[in-house]
Amino acid sequence: MRVRSIDEAAHRKLLRVARREEPADMWIRGAKVLHVYTKEWREVHIAVSGERIAYVGEKEPVTCEGTTIVEADGKCAVPGYIEPHAHPFQWYNPFTMADFALARGTTTLISDSLMLMTLPFAQVADIMEKLAEHPVKQFFWARLDPQMRRTMASPPFDREGIDRMLEHPRVIQGGELTDWQGVLAEDETLLYGIKRALDVGKRMEGHHPGASVQTLNAAAALGITACHESITAEDVLERLRVGMYATLRHSSIRPDLPTLVQGLLEAGIPWSSRMMLTSDGSTPPMYRHGLMDYTIRVAIEAGMPPVEAYVMASLNPAVYYGIDSEVGGIAPGRLADILLLTQPGEPTPEAVIANGQLSGKDGKLLVPTVQPVWTDYDFPSVSREMKEMQVKTEWFRMKDKGVPVPVICMLNAVITKMEQASLPVDTQGYVSLENDPELALLCLINPVQKRLTRAVVRGYGRDLKGLASTYTASSDWLVIGRCAQSMAQALQRVMEMDGGVAMYEKGKAVLECPLPLGGKFSPAPMEEVIDMAERFTGLIREKGHDHLDPLYSLLFFTATHLPYVRITAEGIVEVKSGKILVPSEFL
């Protein structure tokens, strides 16, 4: 499979530069090169013709006045990094993520498409094709399910929609498959999608946290080829034993990599060619440290040999996706994605060469990239969806019904269980949270169905007055707080911003994070988004949020693929059974 096309003249010139009959366009002189195929370092020359490597060896290439000579004496050269499991919609977007990745040495991204699926397919295709013009090679997944419980398949997650995505040349795999309960119930559309992905020659990624050996066997039998949900070294081995690739993860919500590396070392398990590394769509604050360069650093610091870490972040994912003839190594014929490092144990590159061009230096971009015109795309407008409605304070009060109140308890950043509690009632007949600052009212509003679900939540923060967010796994909006007026003001402000997160206290905005692209992500550069997300995270931490990632907590309150209870437009749902424990009501 060609990652980037090459014309006839460029193809012929590649041969002539390799034979030292024509001058190279770039000469990387004297680098200590990591040969990922043999896991050895060698001091050799690299000759580049156009976008591709023509020669790697001891002979100096033919040069001319136009040859760019990169002095690499004393430097280490490794292949451009590959992120095999990106979620480029955690407040940032696929274009700004690609810019950020390029400057830090990640030259290939395999990305989730879920947050694009609110758009017509022609616009999804247009975004993927525009990203094909970016120096970073970016491919996508075809989602088979919307990460929300459903009674029947509907567009774009029906057969027709799945076919359209899987047949697109920028889509390289199906998945990640989160609705395993649907698979076990033999949902026809899910089974069709898995088989269809395999029939068209594409990979099929699963999502199996805590899965038993029996479940992994069933998944592998269906055709699941990789899973990134290992939490222990034994989890890694179980995935390898059933023939899957095991992707070792270090993300803001699951920073598991040190535990995995140490567990594998203690078990004496050799590093496998079927292991990869991923940052798994971390939220912006973690990317302050870098992208795949940071993931590699964590692996090395945990005890993984540097060579193995570089191979897991380059050759192994390239082989898995069937693109190793194009990327993943420094070898003739491959795209010239080459990183110059100061030393083998320092994965953040000093210089980035992508597609034969010096593209980054010391974390700064040196080449133009692709800038989208976001107004060309019909993302849902938060303000338009709510234009016929007026935010009402009474939405954010819970009337006492003489029965215990549902309390959603956060066991960690995303796992929740439900309890029933008898709470005090104020003089107006509303449930009072005054006696327990750990509690807040959690409201979910579906603007299309005009439905409201209420619960009490424990563990998101202490004495939180009013927070509103359109950043959820569903199309619904979340409002959390202890003051009905502040909650209403926060939601009103989010509508005025056309999506995002806002916090109010005592009649004043204390935080505003605009996310105007579908209410989920921002057009701003990555550095600005990181700053914005750090302000949010810092403020929520001050309010007592003790879990790993408050951003993922917001996202996943509505994600019905996670245990044990979720809040949805239909009501509070028990995930395993699908039973509505507390129904929603009309606004």
N, C-alpha and C positions, 0 to 999 in steps of 0.2 A: 504494500500500500504506500503510495506517495503522500507524504505529509505536505510537501510543497513541490509544485510542478517544476520541471526543468525542460527548457527548449532544446532543440536539436543542436544548435550552435554551442550552447553552454555545455551540453553533454560531451560534445567532441573536444571542446577546450579542456574539460576536466581530464580527459585521457592525455592530451598533449602536455599539460602541466605535470601530470603524474610521471610522464616519460621524460620530463625535463627538456621538452622541445619548445615550450612557450613559457613566458614569465608568469610567476604566480601573482595573484592580486594582493595576497597577504602572506607574509612570512613570519611565523611565530618562532623566534630563534632561541634555541637552547633551553627550552622548558623541561622540567622534570615531569613527564607525562604519566598519568595513571592509565594503564591498559586494563580496562574493566573486564576484558575477556579472559585475561590470564592473572589478574590481580597482582600486577607488578608495576613498579615505577621505573621509567627509563628516560634518560636525557636524550631527547631527539628533536628534530626540526619538524614543524608542521607547515605544509604549503596549502594555501587555500585558493581555489578558483571560483569566482562568483560567490554563491552562497554555500559552497560545499568544500569539504576537505579533499584534496587531491593526493596528498602524500603525507605519510608519517614515517620518518626514518632518520638515518644518520647523514644522508647526503643533503647538502644545501641546495635549495631550489634555484632555478634560473630566475633572475629578477630584472627589473627595468626601472626607469624613473617613476613609473606609476605604481610600483609595488609598495604597499604599506608594510614597514618592518616593525614588528612588535618585539622589543628587547625583553626576553623572558628569562634571562640568566638568573638563577637563584630562585625562580618562581616554580610553583607546582601548577600543573594544568589538569583539570578534571572536566568531565562532560557537564553540560548544562543540566540542572536538576529538573526532575519531573515530579509534579504533584499529582498523584494518581486518583485523588479523591477530594476535589475542591467543592466548596459550597460558596460561590462568589456573590452572595446576596445577604451577608450578615451586616447590614447597614451600608457596606461598600457595594460596588457593582462589578460585572465582569470586565469592563474596560479599565476602571481604576485598579482593580486587582491585577490585571495583566501588566499595567505600568509598574506597579509596586513590585510584582514578581520579577520582572525583567531587571530592574535596578539591583536586585539582590541575588540574581543568578538562577532563578527558576525560569526556564525557557519553554516548558511545556506544561499545560494545565489540562486535566481531565475533569470537567465541571458538571455540576448539577444544573438541571434546567427547570426545576420545580417552580421557582418564583417567576419565571417567564410565562408560565402556562395560563395566566389570565389574559394573555394577548391572543389575537387571531394567529393561526399557524403561519401565515405569510409574513407576519411581523417577527415571529420567533425565528423563522428561517433567515430573515433579513439581518437580524442581530448576529446570528451565528456566522453568516457570510461576511459581514463587516469585520467581525473578530478574526476571520481568516486572513485579513490584511495586516493584522498586528504582528510585530516581530515575534511575540510569544505565540507558539502554536497552541491553540485552544480547541479541544474537542468536548463533546457533551454526552450526557446520559439521556436515555429515553425513560422517563418515569412511567411505571405501570399503574400506580395508584397515587392519590392526592395526599397521602399521609393523614387522611381523615376517614373515619368510619363512613361507609356508604351501604345502602341496601341494593343498589344496582349501578352498573357502570354508566357513566355519562361523559360527554365530551369535556376535555380532550383525552380522557382516560378510558375511552372505549376502543373497540378494535380498530376503527378507522383512524383515530388519533394516534394510537400506538404504532400502527403501520407507517403513518406519515413520518413520525419521528425516527423510527428505526431505519427507514429507507434513506434518510438524509445523510449525505456523505460526511457531515461534521459530527454525526452521532456515532459514537464508537462502542457503546455498550447499553444494555438495558439495566434498569435499577436506579438507585439502590432499592431493593424490594423490602418495604417495611410492613406490609400487611400480611404477615405470616399466618394470622388467624384466618384470613380470607383464603389463603392457599390450602390450609388444612380443611376448610369447608368446600374445597374444590371449586372456588369461584372460576367460572369459565373464562372470563376476560383475563384474569391474572395468569391462569395456566396457558392461555393462548399467547399472551405477551412473552412469557418465558420461552416457550417453544419457538415463537417467531424470531426472537433475538438470536437464538442458536441457529435457526434455519438460514438466516441472512449472514451468518458468520461473525456475529458480534458477541462480546462477553456479557455475562449476566451476574451482576453483583448482588449479594444478599446483605441482610442486616439481622444478625443473630446474637444479641447480647445474652449471655448466660445460657446458651442453648445446650441441651444434652447431646450426647453422642448420637442418640437415635434421631434427634431433630436434624443434626448436621448430616447424617446419612441420607435422610429424606430430601434435604435441600440439595445435596450433591447429586442424588439420583435424578432430581428434576432438571439439573443443569446449572445450579449456582456454582460459579467458578472462583469467587473470592469473597472474603468477609473481613471487615476492619474492626470487628467488635471484641477482639480478644482482650481480656482483663488480666489474665494470668498466663504464665509460660505454658501451663498445661492446655489452656484454651488455644494457644498458637499451635501446639502439637496436634491437638484434635482436628483442627482445620487442615493441617498439612496431611494428616493420615487419611482423610477422606478425599484427598486430591485437590483441595482448594488452595489458592494463594492466601496467605495470611498477611494482612497489612497492619503493621505495628503503628499505633496511633499515639500522638501527643497533641491534644487539643485543649482548648480552654475549658471544655466541659468534661473531658476524660484525659487528664495528663498521665497516661499509663506507661509511657515509654521507659522510664527508669525501672519500674517494677518488672516490665517484660524483659528488658535486657538483663537485669540482675538475675531473674528467675531462669532464663535460658543459660546464663553462665554457670549458675549453681547446678543446673541439671546436666552440664557438660554437653549440651546440644550444639552441634555445628551450625553455623549460619547457613541458611538455605537459599538457593536461587529462587525459591518461591515465596520469599519474604520481601515486602516493600515497606516504605515509610510514608506517613501522611500527617498533615496538620489538621485534617478533617474539619475544614470550615470554621476555624477558630473565630471568635468575635474580635473586634478591632484591637482592644488593649493588648492581647497576646502578641499581635503582629508588630508591636513596638520593638520586639526583639528580632524580627525577621520572619521569613517564610520557611521554605525548606532548608535554608542555611541554618536557621535556629533549630529545626527538628533534628538535623544531622548533629549539631552541636550537643543537644541533649543526649543523643544516642552515644556519642563519643565520651562525654563526661560520665555516662552511666557504665562505661566499660566496653562498649562495642569497638572493635578495631576500626580505625578510620577508613581503611579500604573497604571493609564490609558495609559501612554506612554509606559511602559514596555509591557503591554498586546497588544498594537497595533504593537509592534515590535517583538512579539513572538507568542502568541496563535492565534491572529486573522488571520495572514497570513497562519499559519499552518492549521487552520480550512478551510480557503478559498481554499487552494490547496489539501485538503484531506489527509494531512500527520500529523494531530494532534495526532494520536496514536503513533507517532514516535518522534516528536519534538514539540517545542513550550511550554513546561511546565516541571516543576520539579515534576515528579510523577512516580510511579512504572511502569516498562515496557518501558519507554521512553529512548531514547539515553541519556547518561549522558553528556549533554551540559549544563554546569553550570558556571555562572560567579559570582565571589566574589567581592563585592563592599565595599568601606569603609563606605558608608552611602546611604540611599535611594535616595537622590537627586544627587548622583554622578554616572552617567551611564558608565564612562570609567572604565573597570574592573581592579582590582589589580591582579587578577589571572583568567585564562581561563582554564576550563576543557572541553575537547571535546572528545566525544566517550569514556569517562571513563579515559582519560589520562590528566595529567597536561600538557597543551600545550602552555601556554603563561603566562608571568609574567611581570608586569610593561611595557607592550607594546613590549616585546621581545618574539620571538618564542623559545620554548624549545624542539620541536620535529621536525624530518625531514618531509619534505613535498614531493610533486611530481615535478620533473623538466623535462620539455619536451625536446625533441631533435628537434629543429625547422627545421633543414635541412630535416626532414622526410616529410615535408609538402610543397606543391607546390604553395606557395603564388605568385601572379604575381610579376615579377621583373621589377622595374622601368627602370633600365639601359637596360634590354633586350628589353623592349617595345620600347625604343627610339634608339636602336643601329643603325638603318638604317637612322636616321635623325640627322641633325646637328642643334643645337639651333641657331636661327638667330635673330639679334637685331631688324630687321624690323617687326618681329611679334609683337613687343611691341611699335609700333607707330600706330596712327590712322589717316589715310588719310582723309583730308577734302573732303566731297562729296557735299558740298553746301547745306546741309540740317541740321536741328538741331541734336545734338548729344544725344544718349540715356544716361541718368544719373540714376543709381540705387542709391536711397537714403536710408540709414539705419535709420529706425524709432526707432529701438532698436537693441539689439544684433543679432536678427535673422529676424525680420519683415522688409521687404523692399517694396518700391514703386518706380515706374519709372516716371521720368520727361524728357522732351525734353529741351535742352539748346543750345543756340547759343554761342559757345566758340571761342576765338581767334584762328587764324591760323598763324603758323610761316612762315619764308621765304621759307621753303622747301615744303610747302603745307600740313603740318601735324597739327592736332589739338593741341593747346598749353594749358597747365594747369598752366602756370607760375603765372597767376594773382590770383589764388585761391588755397592756400596750403591745403585746406580741400579735394580737388579732387585728385584722382589717377586713372590710367588706370587699369581696371580689365580684365584680359584675361583668358579664359578657353581653355585648350588644351585637345583634346581627342586623345591619341596616337594610338588607334586602327583604328578609322575612319579617322585620320589625318585631323581633323577639328579644327578650331579656332573661338571662339566667343569673341568679344570685346565689352566693355561698359566702361563708366566712373562711378566710385563709389564715393559717398560722405559719409563720416562718419567713415571710418575704421581707419583713422589716419591722422596726419598732416605731410606734407613733407616727406612721406615715399618713399625712393628711389627704393628699389627692394626687394620683398618678394616672394618666391615660396613655394608652399605646395602641397604635394600629399595627405594630410589629408583632404578628402572631402567625402560627402555622396555618391558620384558616383565614377566611376573609372577614372574620369578626374583630371587634374592638374590645380591649380589656380596660377596665377602670378599677383601680385598687385604692383604698384609703379608709380613713376613720372619720372624715368630715364631709358630709354630703355636698356642701357648698364648694369646697375645694375640688372635689371629684368632678362636679359639673363644670367648674371653671377650667379644669385641666382638659376635659373632653372638648369643650368649646374651643380652646386654644389649638388643640390638635386639628380640629376641623378647619380653623382659619389657616393653619400651616399646610393644609392638604396632606396631612399624614405625618406621623412621627411619634415622639414621646414628649410629654409635658408634665411637669410637677408644679403643684400650687400649694402654698401655705399662707394662711391669714390674708387671703385676697390677693396675693402677689405670686407671680411666676418665679420659681426658684431655679427652673431648668427648662430649656427648650431645645429639642433635638429634631430638626426637620428631616423627614424622610418622604419627599414628595413623589417618588417613583413607586406608585402603587401602595403607598403607605408603609413600605418595607425597606427601601434602600435609597441612598443619596447619590446625586451626581457629583458631589464634591470630591476632590483628590483624597487619596488614602490618608495622608498625614492629617488633614482636617477631620476626617471621620474618626481616626484614632483619638485625636484630641477630644472630640465631642463625646465619644463613647467612654473615655477615661473620666470625663467630668461626671457623666451619669453614674458610672460604676463607683466612683469615689463618694458621691452623695448617698447612694443606696447603702454603701458600706457604713457610712456614718449613721444611717438609720437602722443599723443592726442586721443587715443581710449577711449571714455567716456562710453561705454556700459558695461553691466555686465560681459560678457565673450568673449574675443577675439578668444578663441579656438573654441567655438561653432559657432561663426560667420564664421570662415573658413569652418567648417564642413557643415554648412547649406546653404551656397551660392548656392549649387546645389540641395538642397532637395525640390522637387516639391510638397511636402505635406504642405508647409508653404506659407502663403500669403506674398506679392501679386505678385511679380515677382521673377523669378529665372533665373540663367544663366546655360545653358545646352549645350550639343554637337550640338544640332539642332539650337540653338540660344537663345535669351532672350524670356522667356515664361511667359505669363500671366497665373497664376496658375488656377484661377477659370474656365476660358474658354478653357485653353490648347492652345490658339492661340500663334503662333510664332510672336512676335512683331518685332524682328530684327533677320534675319537669320544669321547663322554662314557661314564661308567660308572655302575652302580647304587650308591647309598650303602650 
